[in-house]
Amino acid sequence: MKSILLIISALVFFLQNLSFSSASLEENCRRIHEFNPERSYDFCVTSLQVVPESPTANLSQLDVIASELMIKNYTHTLGVVQRLLKNQSLSHWQREALRVCNETYSSG
């Protein structure tokens, strides 16, 4: 989730500093990587290409796509943690780890 959030931040930066681009998904991810080399080009492409509209999306549209992916991943992860917490066969340490994870995710 942290990586998706950072990709969104980079996209927002580009939206503020570039005109709307019709560059390819790969080119937009390359720009993000050049702006901040810590951002993985491969992760950007892999994360965004799962959405059929991504290959032809401009930066503004990619920002929306990345935001929607982040929300879906966040919601899914929180649901998995909450479902795992209902498992009565968890050890004390497993339950504690999941409790902390649930608390952290629930606080946003």
C-alpha positions in Angstrom: 0.0 0.0 0.0 2.9 2.4 0.8 4.3 1.9 -2.7 1.0 2.6 -4.3 0.6 5.8 -2.2 4.1 6.9 -3.3 3.2 6.3 -7.0 0.1 8.3 -6.5 2.1 11.1 -5.0 4.5 11.1 -7.9 1.6 11.2 -10.4 0.1 14.2 -8.6 3.5 15.9 -8.8 3.5 15.3 -12.6 0.0 16.6 -12.9 1.0 19.8 -11.3 4.1 20.2 -13.4 3.3 18.8 -16.8 0.6 19.3 -19.3 -1.8 16.4 -19.7 0.2 13.7 -21.3 -0.9 11.2 -23.8 2.3 9.2 -23.3 2.1 5.5 -22.8 1.8 3.8 -19.4 5.4 2.7 -19.7 6.6 6.3 -20.5 4.6 7.7 -17.6 6.1 5.1 -15.2 9.5 5.8 -16.6 9.0 9.5 -15.8 8.0 8.7 -12.3 11.1 6.5 -11.9 13.3 9.2 -13.3 11.8 11.8 -10.9 12.4 9.5 -8.0 14.6 6.4 -8.7 13.4 4.8 -5.5 10.1 4.2 -7.2 10.2 1.0 -9.1 9.4 1.2 -12.8 8.4 -2.4 -12.9 6.1 -2.1 -9.9 4.4 1.0 -11.5 3.8 -0.8 -14.8 2.8 -4.1 -13.2 0.4 -2.4 -10.7 -1.3 -0.1 -13.3 -1.5 -2.4 -16.3 -4.1 -4.7 -14.6 -6.7 -2.0 -15.3 -7.7 -2.1 -19.0 -7.9 1.7 -19.3 -4.3 2.2 -18.1 -2.4 1.8 -21.4 -4.2 4.8 -23.0 -4.7 6.9 -19.9 -3.1 10.3 -19.4 -1.5 11.2 -16.1 -4.7 12.5 -14.6 -6.5 9.3 -15.4 -3.6 7.2 -14.1 -3.9 9.2 -10.8 -7.5 8.1 -10.5 -6.7 4.5 -11.5 -3.9 4.3 -8.9 -6.1 5.8 -6.2 -8.9 3.3 -6.9 -6.4 0.5 -6.8 -5.0 1.7 -3.5 -8.5 1.8 -2.0 -9.4 -1.7 -3.2 -6.1 -3.1 -1.9 -6.6 -1.3 1.5 -10.2 -2.6 1.8 -9.2 -6.1 0.8 -6.3 -6.3 3.2 -8.4 -5.0 6.1 -11.0 -7.6 5.4 -8.5 -10.4 5.3 -7.0 -9.3 8.6 -10.4 -9.1 10.2 -11.4 -12.5 8.8 -8.1 -14.1 10.1 -8.8 -12.6 13.6 -11.9 -14.8 13.8 -9.8 -17.9 13.5 -9.9 -19.5 17.0 -6.8 -21.7 16.4 -4.3 -18.7 16.2 -1.6 -18.5 18.7 -1.4 -15.6 21.1 1.5 -14.0 19.0 -0.4 -14.5 15.7 -3.5 -12.9 17.2 -1.4 -10.0 18.6 0.3 -9.4 15.3 -3.1 -9.4 13.5 -4.6 -7.1 16.2 -1.8 -4.6 15.6 -2.2 -4.8 11.9 -6.0 -4.4 12.2 -5.6 -1.4 14.5 -3.1 0.2 12.1 -5.2 -0.4 9.0 -8.4 0.7 10.8 -6.8 4.0 11.8 -6.1 4.8 8.2 
